[in-house]
Amino acid sequence: MKVSGPMIARISTDLDAPAGRVWALLRRKETLLYVTRGLMRFSGAERWPEEWREDKEAVGRIWLFHVIPGWRHRIRLVSAAEERHELRTEERGGPVEVWNHRLQVTPLSSGHSRYTDEIEIRAGALTPVVWAFAHVFYRYRQARWRALAKVLG
């Protein structure tokens, strides 16, 4: 299968927590480490900023399932739009040439919100495989978000 352009993965989940609280946690390094724990870890994360800020970059080696060494992954926060509760990152590493990630929190009611991950993926011939992985990975992350939201609500 020849892929000429990027593929987009878009996954959403509803959370039993207020959008403002989810937004505040979304910007924290510890939240990213929590929602990815189990499927992957990042060596070098101890050097990352505690809170994501625009034009800051984080680099670390990915370890799949915490034991299988992966590649060096680079994350750069491109924008943090407070009014829209939206973060945008540009990421890359290993076979992944482009992993542009938009994370958004939308209020549904005073105590509920919708969290959305949207990822533009380019990985050459591996793009469909990476796209499929992104769907599994973000569904896992969002399940971790739902568990976290239970203690936030």
ZINOR-V440050 format. One record per residue. N is the residue number from 1. RES is the residue in three letters. PHI is phi in degrees with one decimal (999 if undefined). PSI is psi in degrees with one decimal (* if undefined). D_FIRST is the distance of its C-alpha to the first C-alpha in whole Angstrom. Layout:
((N RES PHI PSI D_FIRST) (N RES PHI PSI D_FIRST))
This chain:
((1 MET 999 121.3 0) (2 LYS -92.8 129.5 4) (3 VAL -113.4 118.0 6) (4 SER -89.5 -24.5 10) (5 GLY -136.6 -170.1 12) (6 PRO -74.7 160.3 13) (7 MET -114.6 146.6 13) (8 ILE -111.6 129.4 16) (9 ALA -109.1 130.4 18) (10 ARG -132.9 118.4 21) (11 ILE -132.1 132.1 24) (12 SER -128.4 156.1 27) (13 THR -148.6 149.7 30) (14 ASP -93.0 138.3 34) (15 LEU -118.3 142.0 37) (16 ASP -87.9 61.6 40) (17 ALA -156.5 149.4 41) (18 PRO -66.5 144.3 42) (19 ALA -55.9 -40.7 40) (20 GLY -61.7 -39.0 42) (21 ARG -70.5 -42.6 42) (22 VAL -62.8 -44.9 39) (23 TRP -57.9 -44.8 38) (24 ALA -61.1 -40.7 41) (25 LEU -73.8 -32.6 39) (26 LEU -57.8 -31.1 36) (27 ARG -82.9 -2.1 37) (28 ARG -98.4 138.2 38) (29 LYS -57.3 -43.8 37) (30 GLU -60.7 -31.3 38) (31 THR -67.9 -44.2 36) (32 LEU -59.6 -44.2 33) (33 LEU -63.9 -37.0 34) (34 TYR -67.4 -49.0 35) (35 VAL -72.1 -18.2 32) (36 THR -96.6 -14.5 30) (37 ARG -56.4 135.0 32) (38 GLY 108.4 -48.2 31) (39 LEU -91.4 -34.7 27) (40 MET -158.2 160.1 28) (41 ARG -134.3 166.3 31) (42 PHE -123.1 116.4 31) (43 SER -77.1 143.3 34) (44 GLY 95.9 -5.8 35) (45 ALA -64.2 -23.1 36) (46 GLU -63.9 -18.5 39) (47 ARG -93.8 -4.0 39) (48 TRP -74.6 154.7 37) (49 PRO -66.5 148.8 40) (50 GLU -65.0 -33.1 41) (51 GLU -126.3 135.3 40) (52 TRP -67.9 130.9 37) (53 ARG -129.3 150.2 38) (54 GLU -57.1 142.6 36) (55 ASP 63.2 13.5 35) (56 LYS -93.2 146.3 36) (57 GLU -120.9 143.4 33) (58 ALA -126.8 133.9 33) (59 VAL -127.1 138.0 31) (60 GLY -164.2 159.5 31) (61 ARG -86.8 133.5 29) (62 ILE -82.6 136.9 27) (63 TRP -121.7 110.1 28) (64 LEU -71.5 134.5 26) (65 PHE 53.4 22.6 28) (66 HIS 73.3 -2.5 31) (67 VAL -130.2 -24.2 31) (68 ILE -93.1 114.6 28) (69 PRO -66.2 133.5 28) (70 GLY -111.2 -142.7 25) (71 TRP -107.6 169.5 24) (72 ARG -74.8 130.8 27) (73 HIS -117.8 137.5 26) (74 ARG -118.3 129.0 27) (75 ILE -121.4 126.2 28) (76 ARG -124.8 123.5 30) (77 LEU -77.4 116.5 32) (78 VAL -85.6 -42.9 31) (79 SER -154.0 150.9 34) (80 ALA -132.6 100.2 36) (81 ALA -95.3 97.6 37) (82 GLU -56.2 -45.8 40) (83 GLU -65.2 -27.6 41) (84 ARG -102.9 -1.1 37) (85 HIS 51.2 54.3 37) (86 GLU -134.4 131.1 33) (87 LEU -111.5 145.9 32) (88 ARG -130.5 131.1 29) (89 THR -123.0 156.2 28) (90 GLU -116.6 125.5 26) (91 GLU -133.1 158.3 24) (92 ARG -167.1 162.9 22) (93 GLY 159.6 151.5 22) (94 GLY 54.6 -131.6 20) (95 PRO -76.5 -6.4 17) (96 VAL -91.5 110.1 17) (97 GLU -77.8 -39.8 18) (98 VAL -137.4 129.1 19) (99 TRP -141.4 78.2 20) (100 ASN -87.6 120.9 22) (101 HIS -118.1 127.3 24) (102 ARG -113.5 125.4 27) (103 LEU -116.1 127.1 29) (104 GLN -138.1 140.7 31) (105 VAL -116.6 124.6 34) (106 THR -117.3 126.9 36) (107 PRO -67.3 137.5 39) (108 LEU -107.8 -38.3 40) (109 SER -159.0 -176.0 43) (110 SER -61.3 -30.0 46) (111 GLY -117.2 11.7 44) (112 HIS -136.6 150.0 41) (113 SER -148.4 166.0 38) (114 ARG -115.7 130.8 34) (115 TYR -110.4 130.2 32) (116 THR -127.9 133.5 28) (117 ASP -109.1 129.7 25) (118 GLU -129.5 124.5 23) (119 ILE -127.5 125.7 20) (120 GLU -93.2 123.8 18) (121 ILE -122.0 132.5 16) (122 ARG -136.1 120.1 14) (123 ALA -144.8 39.2 13) (124 GLY 57.6 -136.5 10) (125 ALA -64.6 -20.5 7) (126 LEU -85.4 0.3 9) (127 THR -52.0 -47.9 10) (128 PRO -62.0 -35.9 9) (129 VAL -68.2 -44.4 11) (130 VAL -65.5 -38.8 13) (131 TRP -59.9 -45.3 13) (132 ALA -63.7 -41.9 14) (133 PHE -59.9 -41.9 17) (134 ALA -58.7 -39.8 18) (135 HIS -63.6 -42.7 19) (136 VAL -66.4 -48.1 21) (137 PHE -60.3 -46.4 22) (138 TYR -75.3 -28.3 24) (139 ARG -65.8 -39.8 25) (140 TYR -62.4 -48.9 27) (141 ARG -57.8 -42.9 28) (142 GLN -69.8 -30.3 29) (143 ALA -64.2 -39.4 31) (144 ARG -65.5 -37.9 33) (145 TRP -61.9 -43.2 34) (146 ARG -62.0 -39.8 35) (147 ALA -64.5 -41.9 37) (148 LEU -64.1 -40.7 39) (149 ALA -61.5 -31.1 39) (150 LYS -60.5 -33.3 42) (151 VAL -89.2 -11.7 44) (152 LEU -87.5 -40.8 44) (153 GLY -50.1 * 45))
